[in-house]
Structures are given as C-alpha cells and as structure tokens.
Amino acid sequence: MIFIRNTYLFLFCTIILGFSQKPFSHAGEAQDLLSQAYTAYQHNQWASAKVPLERAIHLYPHYAEAHHLLGLVSTQLKKPDQAIAALQQAVKAYPSFARAYVDLGFVFQEQQQYEEAEKAFRQATTIYPHYLESWMALAALFDQQQQGTNAITAHQKVLELDPHHSDSLYGLAYWFIQQGEQEKAEPYVEQLTTKNPEHVNGWLMTGSLAQQSGQSEKAITAYQHVVGLQQQLVDPYFNLGILYQQKEQYAESAEAFRNVLRLDNNNPEAHINLGVVYTALSKLKQAEEEYEAALALNPRLTEAHYNLGLLYEFHHNAPGKAVEYYKEYAKLGGQDERIAKLLKRIRS
C-alpha cells in the first residue's frame, strides 16, 4: 500500500542571490550557465549539466539555485553524498528554500537516513506550512516507516490542502483499518473510488471492508471492479469465488476459482475450493482431480484428504477408499467427530 516519491522537481528561478557582491556581467554569465545546465537537465543529460553548474557556483559560491540543481544532477548520477552536500549548500545560501529541503529529504530517504529525511521535510513545512509537496513527502516517509499515528496526521494535512488527493485518501483508510477503526476508513475509501474510479487498491479495500461486514453484494461489486481494471490479480478472483460459493452461485464461483488457477496453478486452496464447487455442481471427476492436485502440491492438507474421503464415501460408494483418506486426515490432526467414531469402529 506504501507509495515512495522519488521524482525530483526543479523549480527554475531567475533570481540570483547575492549578486550585489559581484559585477553585473558575472551575474548575467551565471544566469546563462544555470539556464544552460537546466536545459541539459531537462534532456536527461546529467553530465553535461554538471560542468556549467560548477562554473556558475565558482562565479557565485552562494548561488542557491545552482547548488539545488547540482544536487538534483548528482542524484541522477547516483552520487548521493555529492547530492546531499550540494542541497545543504542550497539551503545554507537560502534558508527559506523549501523545495531544496524537500529534495534533500528525498536523498536522505533513499539512503535510509530516515531521521535526517524527516528533519528536512519538517523544515520545509515550517518554512511554508501550505506546501503540499512537503506534507506528501512526510506522509510517504511515515507510511514507509510504519508510523501509523504520524502518517495519519500527515495524510490529514495533505487532504486539508488537496481534499481529493488519492494517496492520502487511501493512506488514511489503510491506517484506520490497521488500528481496527473500519468505520473511520469507509468514508475515505468511498471518496477515493468516487473521485478515482480506476483506483484498483481502493476497490480492493472496498471489497475487503464489505466482505468483513457481511455486505456480500457490495463486496462482489467491488471485486468485479478490480478484475475489470486489472485481470492479473489473484486475490479478487479468490474472494469472488468464496462469496459466490457462499451464495450458492456455483457456476460463477467455479469460474472465479478457475481464474485464480489460471494465474497461480500452484495454489492448493484454490484447487480445494474448486473441488468443493465442482462437487456441488455434480462434476465429480473434476472435483476429484482438483483435490488430488491440491495434495500433489501439499500432501499434508487435511481438508483435501477429508473432502476426498467424503467424495468416495457418499458419491462413489467406495467406503474402503474413503477410509484411506480419513485415516490420513486423522493422522494429520483432523478433528471431525464422525470420522473419529468411524475409524474407531473399524479398528475395533
């Protein structure tokens, strides 16, 4: 569920700090060098951007914008130490440079220096309390660090600034669910899927909440949205299979479990459930094949032994074969009282 922002933005600024200390001609040259470097940066020509930036900084050591862009270039060149040094120079030259603090935080975050990243992001929020990017960065950092309380606070601030922000709508719902407060999560998920009807994780969460609260039709609708958007996810098909099975819509359930196995044929639980559905549809040969497929994947599945025993006892009139599976079921810890009495009677 967690989203980490690592895209670096450069807000090009034509104001050069401290130009009064140097001849105006140098100021014009430094501006030209910054413009040249920015053009190279826009075209992903990182090495070509570095040389004019270093020249501009040589002309004006306190040129905050040049240090900032050099930090972004160094990041793209996979030189995090140089990036940190350059961005620190940018905020030293211009202490109110909120964008540079955010970018500095991103570099610290990628280097797993999480305390430093948090300090940088928080400094940006202090400088510019309504700076959406800084609150988004903090929320993502807290998500990554599994700091639920802090994440909730940051996501709420994001939504104050951007009420329809998808990541924070999802983030708040996620953390409220983690805290066992599903009722608080629901309005955020509903708003998320209303404003962004193609948000797959939003529909998955909607389905999960509805399924947990016994709203089967709402859950089915949500999972159908998911598979309509993304047909390569196992979980929504599996959940649809369970829900349809509970409603005794066995044809739909079988189709859902077949889709699970299309994506993951080594899923023993799907084989077992499909076997149960095939039994309900009187497709006994297919049911037997599914149970055997489950046992081929995991011979210790008590449910598969139990269901095969039932199949042979009640549908194939083969009590001897059924007992073989019941014995294995009991040996693996199965607790069905009827089976225990049956085996005891046979032993005696």
C-alpha positions in Angstrom: 0.0 0.0 0.0 3.0 2.1 0.5 3.9 4.9 -2.1 7.5 6.4 -2.0 8.1 9.6 -4.0 11.5 9.7 -5.7 10.8 12.1 -8.6 12.9 15.3 -8.2 11.5 18.5 -9.4 13.4 21.7 -10.2 11.6 25.0 -9.9 13.8 27.2 -12.1 14.3 30.6 -10.6 15.9 33.5 -12.4 16.6 35.4 -9.1 20.3 35.0 -8.2 21.0 35.7 -4.5 23.9 37.9 -3.6 24.6 39.4 -7.0 25.3 42.7 -5.4 28.6 41.3 -4.3 29.8 40.7 -7.9 29.9 42.7 -11.1 26.6 42.6 -13.0 28.4 40.9 -16.0 29.2 38.0 -13.8 25.5 37.8 -12.8 24.5 37.6 -16.4 27.1 34.9 -17.1 25.9 32.8 -14.0 22.3 33.1 -15.2 23.3 31.9 -18.6 25.2 28.9 -17.1 22.3 28.0 -15.0 19.9 28.2 -17.9 22.3 26.0 -20.0 22.5 23.4 -17.2 18.8 23.4 -16.7 18.3 22.7 -20.4 20.7 19.8 -20.2 18.9 18.5 -17.1 15.5 18.6 -18.9 17.0 16.4 -21.6 18.4 14.0 -19.1 22.0 15.0 -20.0 23.2 14.8 -16.4 27.0 15.0 -17.0 26.5 17.9 -19.5 24.6 19.8 -16.8 27.2 19.4 -14.2 30.0 21.5 -15.8 28.1 24.8 -16.3 26.7 24.4 -12.7 30.2 24.1 -11.3 31.2 27.2 -13.3 28.2 29.2 -12.0 29.0 28.2 -8.4 32.6 29.2 -8.9 31.4 32.7 -10.0 28.9 32.9 -7.2 29.6 30.4 -4.3 26.3 31.3 -2.6 24.1 30.8 -5.7 21.3 28.7 -4.1 19.6 27.7 -7.3 22.8 26.4 -8.8 23.6 24.3 -5.7 20.0 23.0 -5.8 20.2 21.9 -9.4 23.6 20.4 -8.8 22.1 18.3 -6.1 19.4 17.0 -8.5 22.0 16.3 -11.1 24.2 14.4 -8.6 21.2 12.3 -7.6 20.7 11.3 -11.2 24.4 10.5 -11.5 24.0 8.2 -8.5 26.3 10.3 -6.3 24.2 10.7 -3.1 27.0 12.2 -1.0 27.6 14.9 -3.5 23.8 15.5 -3.8 23.4 15.9 -0.1 26.4 18.3 0.1 25.0 20.4 -2.8 21.5 20.6 -1.4 22.8 21.5 2.0 24.7 24.3 0.4 21.5 25.4 -1.3 19.6 25.8 2.0 22.6 27.3 3.7 22.7 30.0 1.0 18.9 30.5 1.1 17.4 29.2 4.4 13.8 29.6 3.1 14.4 27.3 0.1 11.6 24.9 1.0 11.9 23.0 -2.3 15.6 22.3 -1.7 14.7 20.9 1.8 12.2 18.5 0.3 14.7 17.3 -2.3 17.3 16.9 0.4 14.8 14.8 2.4 14.3 12.6 -0.6 18.0 11.9 -0.9 18.3 11.1 2.8 15.3 8.8 2.5 16.8 6.9 -0.4 20.0 6.5 1.7 17.8 5.2 4.6 18.8 8.1 6.7 15.2 8.4 7.9 15.7 10.8 10.8 17.5 13.3 8.6 14.8 12.9 5.9 12.1 13.7 8.4 14.0 16.8 9.7 14.4 18.1 6.1 10.7 17.5 5.3 9.6 19.1 8.5 11.8 22.1 7.9 10.0 22.6 4.6 6.6 22.5 6.3 7.9 25.1 8.8 9.1 27.4 6.1 6.0 27.0 4.0 3.1 25.4 6.0 0.8 25.1 3.0 3.5 23.4 0.8 1.6 20.3 -0.4 4.8 18.6 -1.6 6.4 18.6 1.8 3.4 17.1 3.6 3.1 14.4 0.9 6.8 13.6 1.4 6.3 13.3 5.2 3.2 11.1 4.7 5.1 8.7 2.4 8.0 8.6 4.8 5.8 7.7 7.7 4.0 5.1 5.5 7.3 3.5 4.7 8.4 3.5 8.4 5.0 2.1 9.5 4.5 5.1 11.8 0.7 5.0 11.8 -0.1 7.9 14.1 2.3 10.2 12.3 1.2 9.0 8.9 -2.5 9.8 9.8 -1.6 13.3 10.8 0.5 14.0 7.7 -2.2 12.5 5.4 -4.9 14.6 7.0 -2.8 17.7 6.4 -2.4 16.7 2.7 -6.2 16.4 2.5 -6.6 19.9 4.0 -4.6 21.2 1.1 -5.9 18.8 -1.6 -9.2 17.2 -0.5 -9.2 14.7 -3.4 -5.6 13.5 -3.1 -5.7 9.8 -3.9 -2.7 8.6 -2.0 -3.8 10.3 1.2 -7.4 9.1 0.9 -6.0 5.6 0.6 -3.4 6.2 3.3 -5.9 7.3 5.9 -8.2 4.4 5.2 -5.3 2.0 5.4 -4.1 3.3 8.8 -7.6 3.4 10.3 -8.1 -0.2 9.2 -4.7 -1.1 10.8 -5.9 0.5 14.0 -9.2 -1.5 13.9 -11.3 1.5 13.1 -13.0 0.3 9.9 -15.9 2.8 10.3 -13.4 5.7 10.1 -11.9 4.1 7.0 -15.1 3.7 5.0 -15.8 7.3 4.0 -12.2 7.8 2.8 -12.4 4.7 0.6 -15.8 5.7 -0.7 -14.5 9.2 -1.6 -11.4 7.6 -3.2 -13.4 5.3 -5.5 -15.9 8.0 -6.3 -13.3 10.5 -7.3 -10.9 8.0 -8.9 -13.0 5.0 -10.1 -9.9 3.3 -11.6 -8.1 3.1 -8.3 -7.5 -0.7 -8.0 -6.4 -0.6 -4.4 -9.3 1.5 -3.5 -11.8 -1.1 -4.9 -9.8 -3.9 -3.2 -10.2 -2.2 0.1 -13.9 -1.5 -0.5 -14.4 -5.2 -1.2 -12.4 -6.3 1.9 -14.4 -3.9 4.2 -17.7 -5.0 2.7 -16.8 -8.7 3.0 -15.7 -8.3 6.6 -19.0 -6.7 7.5 -21.1 -9.3 5.7 -22.1 -7.0 2.7 -21.6 -9.7 0.1 -23.3 -7.9 -2.8 -21.2 -4.7 -2.2 -18.1 -6.8 -1.9 -18.8 -8.7 -5.1 -19.4 -5.4 -7.0 -16.1 -4.0 -5.7 -14.1 -7.1 -6.7 -15.7 -7.1 -10.1 -14.5 -3.5 -10.5 -11.0 -4.8 -9.6 -10.9 -7.6 -12.2 -12.4 -5.2 -14.7 -9.4 -2.9 -14.2 -6.7 -5.5 -13.6 -7.1 -9.1 -14.7 -3.8 -10.4 -13.3 -4.6 -10.2 -9.6 -5.3 -13.4 -7.7 -7.0 -12.1 -4.6 -10.1 -10.6 -6.1 -10.8 -13.7 -8.1 -10.3 -15.9 -4.9 -12.6 -13.6 -2.9 -15.2 -13.7 -5.6 -15.0 -17.5 -5.6 -15.7 -17.6 -1.9 -18.5 -15.0 -2.0 -20.3 -16.8 -4.9 -19.8 -20.1 -3.1 -21.5 -18.7 0.0 -24.4 -17.5 -2.1 -24.6 -21.0 -3.8 -23.9 -19.4 -7.2 -21.7 -22.3 -8.1 -21.1 -21.7 -11.7 -19.8 -18.2 -11.0 -17.8 -19.5 -8.1 -16.1 -22.1 -10.4 -15.3 -19.5 -13.0 -13.7 -17.3 -10.3 -11.5 -20.2 -8.9 -10.5 -21.2 -12.5 -9.3 -17.6 -12.9 -7.2 -18.0 -9.7 -5.6 -21.2 -11.1 -5.1 -19.5 -14.5 -2.9 -17.0 -12.6 -1.5 -19.3 -10.0 -1.9 -23.0 -10.7 0.2 -23.9 -7.6 -2.5 -22.5 -5.3 -3.7 -25.5 -3.2 -6.5 -23.6 -1.5 -8.0 -22.7 -4.9 -7.8 -26.3 -6.0 -9.7 -27.4 -2.8 -12.3 -24.7 -3.2 -12.8 -25.5 -6.9 -13.2 -29.2 -5.9 -16.0 -28.3 -3.4 -17.7 -26.2 -6.1 -17.5 -29.0 -8.7 -18.9 -31.4 -6.1 -21.9 -29.0 -5.7 -22.3 -29.0 -9.5 -22.1 -32.8 -9.6 -18.9 -32.7 -11.6 -17.4 -35.4 -9.5 -14.5 -36.4 -11.7 -13.3 -32.7 -11.9 -13.7 -32.4 -8.1 -11.5 -35.5 -7.6 -8.9 -34.1 -9.9 -8.8 -30.8 -8.0 -8.4 -32.4 -4.6 -5.6 -34.6 -5.9 -4.0 -31.5 -7.4 -4.1 -29.9 -4.0 -2.5 -32.9 -2.4 0.2 -33.0 -5.1 1.2 -29.5 -4.0 0.9 -30.2 -0.3 0.3 -33.8 0.9 -0.4 -32.5 4.4 -3.6 -30.7 3.6 -6.2 -32.2 6.0 -9.1 -30.6 4.1 -8.1 -32.2 0.8 -7.9 -35.7 2.5 -11.3 -35.1 4.2 -13.0 -33.9 1.0 -11.7 -36.9 -0.9 -13.0 -39.2 1.8 -16.4 -37.6 1.6 -16.3 -37.9 -2.2 -15.5 -41.6 -2.1 -17.9 -42.4 0.8 -21.0 -40.5 -0.4 -20.6 -40.1 -4.2 -18.6 -43.1 -5.4 -19.8 -45.7 -2.9 -16.3 -46.7 -2.2 -16.0 -46.8 1.6 -12.7 -48.6 1.6 -11.1 -45.8 -0.4 -12.8 -43.2 1.8 -11.3 -44.8 4.9 -7.8 -44.5 3.5 -8.2 -40.7 3.2 -10.0 -40.4 6.5 -7.0 -42.2 8.2 -4.6 -39.7 6.7 -6.9 -36.9 7.7 -6.9 -38.1 11.3 -3.2 -38.7 11.4 -2.6 -35.1 10.3 -4.8 -33.8 13.2 -8.3 -33.7 11.7 -10.9 -33.4 14.5 -14.2 -34.4 12.8 -16.1 -36.4 15.4 -18.0 -38.5 12.9 -14.7 -39.6 11.2 -13.1 -40.4 14.6 -16.1 -42.7 15.5 -15.9 -44.3 12.1 -12.2 -45.1 12.4 -12.6 -46.3 15.9 -15.4 -48.7 14.9 -13.2 -50.0 12.0 -10.3 -50.6 14.4 -12.4 -52.4 16.9 
